[in-house]
């Protein structure tokens, strides 16, 4: 995945971010990330299948 700068989401009045605001921002980021992955999987099904196979192999060889 490429790199891009994060949008400036900090309040402009220099107030510290609350835990609830941080969690909400993180939840939004994770939703966007999952949506982007789903879109990539639809657009590139062969690459998505290969990635699933690699993940399955990683899980199969993982020792608890």
VOGU-3710 file (C-alpha; in Angstrom, 3 decimals, decimal comma):
1> xxxxxxxxxx> 0,000/0,000/0,000  1,184/3,506/-0,692  1,961/6,222/1,775  0,002/9,415/2,051  -0,123/12,091/4,741  -2,863/11,842/7,328  -5,459/14,584/7,133  -5,196/17,231/9,804  -7,933/16,173/12,232  -6,574/17,803/15,384
11> xxxxxxxxxx> -8,704/20,589/16,843  -7,284/23,965/15,938  -7,627/25,441/19,453  -4,785/23,186/20,750  -7,113/21,283/23,087  -5,846/17,795/23,926  -7,730/15,031/22,152  -9,983/13,019/24,432  -9,920/9,237/24,505  -13,408/9,106/22,992
21> xxxxxxxxxx> -12,354/11,327/20,083  -9,281/9,181/19,508  -11,357/5,976/19,522  -13,891/7,493/17,113  -11,110/8,618/14,757  -9,467/5,180/14,957  -12,793/3,413/14,275  -13,343/5,601/11,206  -9,832/4,873/9,982  -10,324/1,107/10,395
31> xxxxxxxxxx> -13,656/1,262/8,532  -11,980/3,125/5,666  -9,122/0,620/5,652  -11,479/-2,364/5,442  -13,432/-0,673/2,644  -10,222/-0,051/0,704  -9,131/-3,675/1,139  -12,515/-4,959/-0,030  -12,335/-2,703/-3,079  -8,816/-3,898/-3,886
41> xxxxxxxxxx> -9,941/-7,521/-3,513  -12,799/-6,942/-5,966  -10,553/-5,184/-8,469  -7,641/-7,655/-8,215  -9,170/-11,079/-7,456  -6,030/-13,054/-8,327  -3,836/-11,015/-5,993  -6,512/-11,219/-3,286  -6,647/-15,012/-3,610  -2,858/-15,248/-3,358
51> xxxxxxxxxx> -2,921/-13,044/-0,242  -5,583/-15,285/1,340  -3,468/-18,349/0,588  -0,400/-16,731/2,189  -2,444/-15,791/5,259  -3,787/-19,354/5,565  -0,253/-20,725/5,336  0,904/-18,303/8,031  -1,926/-19,390/10,302  -1,265/-23,065/9,614
61> xxxx> 2,411/-22,800/10,541  1,890/-20,575/13,607  2,609/-22,292/16,916  0,795/-21,282/20,090
//
